[in-house]
Amino acid sequence: MMIPFGEYLPDLPAFENPGSSNILGVMPHAVSYKSHPGLGTYSNGALTARCQGAYGVVDSAGTAYNYAGDATKLYELTSGTLNWTDRSRATGGAYATAADGAPGWRFTKFGNKLIATNFADDMQLLNPLGGPNFAALGGSPPKARYITVVRDHVVVGTTTD
């Protein structure tokens, strides 16, 4: 039997709050809350070093992709096997992502492409999503710490130029 608790109302003052102000380890259920399920293994393999950025994205066909980067490589979580596959650039050697707690890898989806930046290397492009390897973004883009899409434009911040 579930014990009914009030609605989650953390923004109201504690005095005479008709709901609950602190709920931990549970998730909403039909008329109350239930225990949050335990953690499980999501991947059969591991990155070769500490993860320094990750991104999940869905393409226009509804296929989900997961990407991550460590200090020297970029990876894709391969569906079916749930192993991290190295998708680093084929030429240019290892990446030089700072290990000092800097933001590390940042990603953004633009159309059916994925752009990654780490403020140390040239921005990387994966075209299309699920493609074999990242490669340097064409032209002369600046090295950037932050990246996002605003309407139909890729916008970067904290650049080296």
N, C-alpha and C positions, 0 to 999 in steps of 0.2 A: 504494500500500500504506500502511495506517495503522500508525503506531508505537504499540504498547500502552504506556500509562502506568498507574501505580497509581491506586487509588481516591482521590478528593479527600478528604483528611484534615487540614484546616488546624488542627484543635483539638489534635492530638497534637504533642508536642515534635519539633523538627527532627531530633534525634539518633535514629537507627534508626527513623525513621518509615517504615512499609512502603508508604505512599502518596505522594501529591503534596500539598504544602502551599501551593502558589501556582500557580494555573492562570488564565491571562488570555487573552481573545480566542477562546475555544473554547466549545463546548457539548457535552453528553453525546451519545454515539452508541452503537450496538449494543454494542461491546466496548471502546470507547476514547472519544476525543473527536475532533470535527471542527471545522474553522474556522467561526467565526461568520459568517453572511452579512453583507454590507455594508449600510450604512444606505440607506434609500430614502425617497422623498418620500411622505408620508402625506396631505398636504393640497395642493390646488391653489391655495389662497388663504392669506392670513395675517390674523392679528388686526391691528387698527389700532394697537395699542400692545403693550408687553411683557406676556406672559401672567403673571397673578398668581394662578393657581389653575386646576386642571382636574380633571375627574371623569368616569369612565366607569361606566356603569350598564346593567343588563339588566332589562327589565320582565318581568312575569309571563308574557308570551307568548313570551319568548326574544329579543326585539328589542333590539339594543345601541344605546346612545346615548352620545355624547361631548359634554361641555360644558366651556367655559372662560370665564374672565373676565379682563378687563384693568382698567385704572384707571377706565374710564367705561362699559363695556358688558359684557353677558353674551352668549355665543354658543353655538350648537349646530353640530356638524360634520354637515352634511347628507349622508346616504348617497347614493350614486350619483354626485353631482358632487364630493364630498369638499371642499366649500367651507364656510367658517365663515359661518353665517347669524346675523345680529344677532337675539337673542331678548330684548333688554333690555325693561324695563317700557315700556308705551306712554305712560304719564303719569308726571310727576314729574321729568323731565329725566335728565341723565347721573348715573351713580353717582360717589361721591367716595372710591374706594378709596385708602388711603394708599400712597404710593410709596417709603416709607422702609425697605423690607425687612420690614415687618410681614407676618404670615401671608397677607394678601390674602384671596382668596375661599376659603371652605370650603363643601363641599356634603355633603348626605346624602339618601339615598332613604328615603321613608316611604310604604309602600304603593306606589301607582303615581304618586306625586308626588315632586318634587325640591325641596328647600329649600336656599337659598344664603344665606350671611352673609359680610359683609366688615368688621364692627365699626364701620362708618361710616354705613351706610344701614339702613333697615328691612329685616328679613329678607325674602327674595324667595321666592315659591312658583311652581313651574311645575306646573300641574295640567291634564291628565295629562302624563306624560313624553311628549316629542315635541309638546307643545302649542305654540301660536303665540308666546306671550310670557310672561315672568315678570311677577308682580305682587306688591305688598306682601302679606305674610302677614297674615291677619285678626287681630282682637283687638288686644292691646297687648303683643306680645312684646318683650323687651329686645333691644338691639343686642348681639351676641355675637361673640366672636373664634373660638370653637370650637363645633362641632355634631356630634352623632352620634345614633344610635338605640340604646337599651338596651331589649331586649324589645319592648314596645309603646309606648314613650315616646320622644319627641324630647328630648334632653338637650343643654343649651348650657352653655358655660363662659366665664369671663372676660367677664362682662356689664357693661353700663353702669349698672345699677341697684343 
